[in-house]
Amino acid sequence: MAKRKTAPKTNKAVAGDAPAAVAEAPENSVYIGQSVKPEFIWLRLANRHGLITGATGTGKTVTLQGLAEAFSDAGVPVFCADVKGDLSGVAEKGEPKGWIEARAKEIGYTVDYKAYPVIFWDLFGEQGHPIRATVSEVGPLLLSRLMDLSEAQEGVLNIAFKIGDDEKLPLLDLKDLQALLEDLAARADTLTTKYGNITKASVGSIQRSLLVLERQGATHFFGEPALKIKDLMRTDRSGQGYISVLAADKLMESPRLYATFLLFLLSELFEELPEVGDPEKPNLVFFFDEAHLLFRDAPKALLEKVEQVVRLIRSKGVGVYFVTQNPLDIPDTVSRQLGNRIQHALRAFTPAEQKAVRSAAQTFRKNPKIDTEQAIMQLGTGQALVSTLDEKGQPSMVELTLVKPPNGRVGPISEAERKAIINASPVRGEYDEVEDRESAYEILQKRTTKRAEAAAAQSDDETPEKKKAGGASRSDGFWTTVSKTVIRTVVPAATRVIEQQIRRGMLGGIKR
């Protein structure tokens, strides 16, 4: 682990007049950087969540990488999304650069250039191991958000999930859901009296939304083998926490899918992990980059669920750190739960931006030596306003801080380096091949075939007179059924299935 030495002074532009010597950050903490004193997060309070904000180019990614490395050094597994590809460098040994050496010297920090244990993940299976979930696990609430359904359409989707449960139809991938919706539309008249109104117009709208999802690549998300949560919580032989890096540059082309997937992961963590209260260090730290995508235009019901997840997952030993450009991106109900804060520079050219600066300044515990609002607009790259929880769990006074440089490489790795890391991964071979088993699509297909066979048998048993009287209509019905069966049979296969039993994630089952 890198050591921070005492320093005779710090950057006066950052920290003002510094003491002649600066104490070390405690061993049971994560070092952030240097103000007039070491700035750090207590490991036992790291599950109280956090917020990293700042405009583009102000140093958020470097700060995120430094924190991920520090948690890994402390034996804490980390999950983060690599939106621009820059975070992949944490898997390779860093190299001395002018700005790194200068910053380290200024704060009295000795950089320990090294590579970190990394597992690469990718929903599309191109830049990492595939990572999937079932339709049933994601649940109707998140799927409705993902497809931007109306209230009426969301109601029909909820009915579909209920019928899937009642009739033991596993919903594993989008093909399963599409088949069930077709079946609902065909039986709408008989199902309405038991489950509520099912209109063919609403079913059709949902089906069209599913086609849009397929074009965005969502079929890669739904299938099996299932992600095992324990694979996000690994440590290596030396006790360092693995850093799980999700390749998100391509995924960001479908921002709603990106946000839904990360929120689903949080709900799975809550559902599967046991209660631990406040452990000596987190079981996992989860960085939610581009967090504004989660909250933008989100309905009230979803915001309430997010608030619950953030509040309750702390007791599972999971720390959630939202990363975004503007602190106003985070709703107040969530923001007030984020105890550890790092604020990089914001620009204020418009009234809305000036409001964001004022709001950001007001979230910190005031320091009489700092004009927080002015400081936010004057911070340089790598400088930040920092406030973390003290030993009693209270926010510390805000301090102007110079953030430490990372130990790993700053910037992306090469394709060959990524491939070598994936080939040496501890989960190699566990998720790479798509599995298939019987689910709603196959079950409904068999039902259709049986009905067709029964209709054919009944037609053969009828007398010539009955056939002459009613054969035309029955024949039409039979061939319609057969044609539907053929169409369903030739639908291209998407990615397949996940759990051994149908279950909902937290977002589908937690009570308000």
ABEGO torsion letter per residue (X at the ends): XBBBBBBABBBAAAAEBBBABBBBBBAABBBAEBBABBBBBBAAAAAAEBBBBEBBGAGAAAAAAAAAAAAAAAGBBBBBBBAAGAAAAAABBBBBBAAAAAAAAAAGBBBBBBBBBBBBBBAAGAAEBBBBBBAAAAEAAAAAAAAGBBAAAAAAAAAAAAAAAAAGBBBABAAAAAAAAAAAAAAAAAAAAAAEBBBAAAAAAAAAAAAAAAAAGAAAABEOBBBBAAAAABBBAAGBBBBBBBBAAAAAABAAAAAAAAAAAAAAAAAABBBAEBBABBABBBBBBGAAAAABGBBAAAAAAAAAAAAAAAAAGBBBBBBBABAAABBAAAAAABABBBBBBBBBABAAAAAAAAAAAAABBBBAABBAAAAAAABBBGBBBBBBBBAAGBBBBBBBBBBBBBABBBEBBBAAAAAAAAAABAABGAAABBBBBBBAAAAAAAAAAAAAAAAAAAAAABBAAAAAAAAAAAAAAAAAAAAAAAAAAABBBBBBBBBABBBBBAAAABBX
